[in-house]
Amino acid sequence: MALTPVTAVGLVVALVGFELLDRLRRATARAAGSAADPAARDRPRATALREHLWKWAVPATLLAVVALEGNTLASIGWRIGSPEQLVSQVAVGLAAMVGVNIATAPLWAKVGDGGESLAAGLGSFAALSVPERLFVAFTAGATEETAFHGYALERLLALTGSPPLAGGISFLAFTLGHVGDTWDRDAVIRIAQPALVTTLLYLWFRSLPALIAIHALNDAVGLLLAERYADETPPAGGDTDASPGAAAGASEAGSVDGPTADADATDSTALEWLRGE
């Protein structure tokens, strides 16, 4: 396969499209003056569904690129051998994700902040309803897999003929693409693990639908457990925008020490669960 201008544009969109889109939206917001709004500035971007809706612009652009290339969806991994094979691949993929998590938990507990930043990132999603969290999980699986694996990895593989090189570039872009408001450096280091596992799974299965399902289901589990990581200590000043866990703790407690102790115990339990302890 020869690198054409259209494919070059597609690779840029796939590898750094989410970052470019985020920067564009931030610049647009500043130009519009919304950054001066305290409520808009303080609201976690992870809980703004509009931010997740915008992520669909990347795969939409890539589908247009595929059409301009004269290729089919199979060229970006849209392959399903049979329903039974798809179910089998998803089951194997989820088992691999869980198995690697369990096997590496003792190591990760000693790296960086021991999972506190990742727990904080997950806890930020506690403000969303269950349907909203499922939407976020599906969006992450569909948009990120289409970009980093379906398009980028497939095109790099066709251009270089080297699975390690194609997979390595996709893996790095996938991992670094998560640096931002929700995930700090320590959290992204831990996110590198599922990024590597999904990259290897894609090279094995070469099926975009299977990886979308694996990614989305894996994310859904974490997001549905967001309350385990949410800070349940009410903020100073009685902020009414506290997490659901904080609101419940405040209404049920009769003293200051009660909810604080409960929150500390919950946070400790959540971190132990995250570390596999």
C-alpha positions in Angstrom: 0.0 0.0 0.0 1.3 3.5 -0.9 0.8 6.4 1.4 -1.6 8.9 -0.3 -2.5 12.3 0.9 -6.0 11.1 1.9 -4.5 8.2 3.9 -2.0 10.6 5.5 -4.9 12.8 6.6 -6.7 9.8 7.9 -3.7 8.7 10.0 -3.4 12.2 11.5 -7.1 12.2 12.4 -6.9 8.6 13.9 -3.7 9.2 15.9 -4.2 12.7 17.2 -7.7 13.6 16.2 -9.2 13.5 19.7 -6.4 15.8 21.0 -6.8 18.2 18.2 -10.6 18.3 18.6 -10.2 18.9 22.3 -7.8 21.8 21.8 -10.1 23.3 19.1 -13.1 23.1 21.4 -11.2 24.7 24.3 -10.0 27.5 22.0 -13.6 28.0 20.8 -14.9 28.1 24.3 -12.3 30.7 25.3 -13.1 32.9 22.3 -16.8 32.7 23.1 -16.1 33.7 26.7 -17.6 30.6 28.3 -14.3 30.0 30.2 -15.2 33.1 32.3 -18.3 31.3 33.6 -17.3 29.8 37.0 -19.9 27.0 36.7 -18.6 26.0 33.2 -15.0 26.3 34.4 -15.5 24.1 37.5 -17.7 21.5 36.0 -15.7 18.2 35.4 -15.4 17.8 31.6 -15.7 14.0 32.1 -19.3 14.5 33.3 -20.3 16.7 30.4 -22.0 14.4 27.9 -21.5 17.0 25.2 -17.8 16.3 25.4 -18.4 12.6 24.7 -20.8 13.3 21.9 -18.1 15.3 20.2 -15.8 12.3 20.1 -18.0 10.8 17.4 -16.7 13.4 15.0 -13.4 11.5 14.8 -14.8 8.1 13.5 -17.3 10.1 11.3 -14.4 11.8 9.7 -12.5 8.5 9.3 -15.5 6.9 7.6 -15.4 9.8 5.1 -11.7 9.1 4.6 -12.3 5.4 4.0 -14.9 6.3 1.3 -12.5 8.8 -0.4 -9.8 6.0 -0.4 -12.2 3.8 -2.2 -12.0 1.2 0.6 -14.7 -0.8 2.4 -15.4 -1.1 6.1 -13.5 -4.4 6.1 -10.3 -2.3 5.5 -10.7 -0.8 9.0 -11.4 -4.2 10.7 -15.2 -4.4 10.4 -15.1 -8.2 10.1 -17.3 -10.8 11.8 -16.7 -14.4 11.0 -19.9 -15.6 12.7 -22.0 -14.7 15.7 -20.5 -17.5 17.6 -17.0 -16.5 16.8 -17.7 -12.9 17.8 -19.1 -14.0 21.2 -16.1 -16.2 21.7 -13.7 -13.4 20.9 -15.4 -11.0 23.3 -15.4 -13.6 26.1 -11.7 -14.4 25.6 -10.9 -10.7 25.4 -12.7 -9.8 28.6 -11.1 -12.8 30.3 -7.7 -11.5 29.2 -8.4 -8.0 30.5 -9.6 -9.3 33.9 -6.7 -11.9 34.1 -4.0 -9.3 33.4 -5.6 -6.9 35.9 -5.5 -9.6 38.7 -2.0 -10.7 37.8 -0.5 -7.2 37.8 -2.4 -5.7 40.7 0.4 -6.3 43.3 2.9 -4.6 41.0 0.6 -1.6 40.3 0.0 -1.1 44.0 3.7 -0.2 44.3 3.8 2.1 41.3 3.2 5.9 41.4 0.3 6.9 43.7 -0.9 3.3 44.1 -4.1 4.0 42.0 -5.4 7.1 43.8 -5.5 9.2 40.7 -7.2 6.5 38.7 -9.7 6.1 41.5 -10.3 9.9 41.5 -10.9 9.8 37.7 -13.4 7.0 37.9 -15.1 8.7 40.9 -15.8 11.8 38.8 -18.3 9.8 36.8 -20.4 9.1 39.8 -22.5 12.2 39.0 -23.8 10.5 35.9 -26.8 8.3 35.8 -26.4 4.6 34.8 -27.7 5.1 31.2 -25.3 8.1 30.9 -22.3 6.0 32.1 -23.2 3.2 29.7 -23.3 5.8 26.9 -19.9 7.0 27.9 -18.5 3.5 27.9 -20.0 2.6 24.5 -18.7 5.9 23.1 -15.2 5.3 24.3 -15.2 1.7 22.9 -16.6 2.6 19.5 -14.8 5.9 18.9 -11.3 5.0 20.3 -11.2 1.5 18.8 -12.2 2.8 15.4 -9.5 5.4 15.5 -6.5 3.8 17.1 -7.0 0.2 16.0 -9.5 0.0 13.2 -8.0 2.8 11.1 -4.5 3.6 12.5 -3.3 0.1 13.1 -4.7 -1.3 9.9 -3.3 1.4 7.7 0.1 1.3 9.5 0.2 -2.4 9.1 -0.6 -2.1 5.4 2.1 0.6 5.0 4.9 -1.0 7.0 4.1 -4.7 7.0 5.3 -4.8 10.6 2.8 -5.7 13.3 5.2 -4.6 16.2 5.7 -1.2 14.6 2.0 -0.7 13.7 0.9 -1.9 17.1 3.5 0.1 18.9 2.5 3.4 17.3 -1.2 2.7 17.8 -0.6 1.8 21.5 1.4 4.9 22.2 -1.2 7.2 20.6 -4.0 5.3 22.4 -2.2 5.7 25.8 -1.1 9.4 25.4 -4.5 10.3 24.0 -5.9 9.8 27.5 -3.8 12.5 29.2 -6.2 15.3 30.1 -8.6 16.7 32.7 -9.9 13.3 33.9 -6.6 11.3 33.9 -3.3 12.6 35.1 0.1 11.1 34.4 -0.1 8.4 37.2 -3.5 7.3 35.9 -2.4 7.2 32.3 0.5 5.0 33.2 -2.0 2.5 34.6 -4.3 3.0 31.5 -1.3 1.8 29.4 -2.0 -1.7 30.5 -5.5 -2.1 29.0 -4.3 -0.1 26.0 -1.5 -2.7 25.4 -3.9 -5.6 26.0 -6.5 -4.3 23.5 -3.8 -3.6 20.9 -2.5 -7.2 21.2 -6.1 -8.5 21.1 -6.8 -6.5 17.9 -3.6 -7.9 16.3 -4.9 -11.4 17.2 -8.6 -11.0 16.3 -8.4 -8.3 13.5 -12.1 -7.7 14.3 -13.2 -4.1 15.1 -16.7 -5.2 16.4 -15.1 -7.6 18.9 -12.7 -5.0 20.2 -15.4 -2.3 20.5 -17.5 -4.8 22.6 -14.5 -5.7 24.8 -13.5 -2.1 25.3 -17.0 -0.9 26.0 -17.8 -3.7 28.4 -14.6 -3.3 30.3 -15.2 0.5 30.6 -18.8 -0.1 31.7 -17.7 -2.2 34.6 -15.4 0.5 35.9 -18.0 3.3 35.3 -20.8 1.4 37.0 -18.6 1.1 40.1 -17.8 4.8 40.1 -19.5 5.4 43.5 -16.8 3.2 45.0 -14.2 5.8 44.1 -16.2 9.0 44.6 -15.2 11.3 47.4 -18.0 11.1 49.9 -16.8 13.9 52.1 -19.1 17.0 51.5 -17.1 20.0 50.2 -16.6 23.1 52.4 -19.3 25.6 52.1 -22.1 23.1 51.6 -21.8 22.9 47.8 -25.1 21.4 46.5 -23.3 19.9 43.4 -21.7 17.2 45.6 -21.6 13.6 44.4 -24.6 11.3 45.0 -22.6 9.5 47.7 -21.9 12.8 49.5 -25.5 13.8 49.5 -26.6 10.5 50.9 -23.9 10.6 53.6 -24.9 14.1 54.6 -28.6 13.2 54.9 -28.0 10.0 56.9 -25.4 11.3 59.4 -26.1 13.0 62.6 -22.6 14.2 63.4 -19.5 15.4 61.5 -17.4 12.5 62.5 -19.8 9.9 61.3 -19.8 10.7 57.5 -16.1 11.5 57.5 -15.2 8.1 59.0 -17.5 6.3 56.6 -16.1 8.2 53.6 -12.5 7.3 54.7 -13.5 3.7 55.1 -15.2 3.6 51.7 -12.2 5.3 50.0 -9.8 2.8 51.6 -12.0 -0.1 50.5 -12.3 1.2 47.0 -8.5 1.7 46.6 -7.9 -1.8 48.0 -10.4 -3.2 45.5 -8.7 -1.3 42.6 -5.3 -2.6 43.6 -6.6 -6.2 43.9 -5.9 -6.4 47.6 
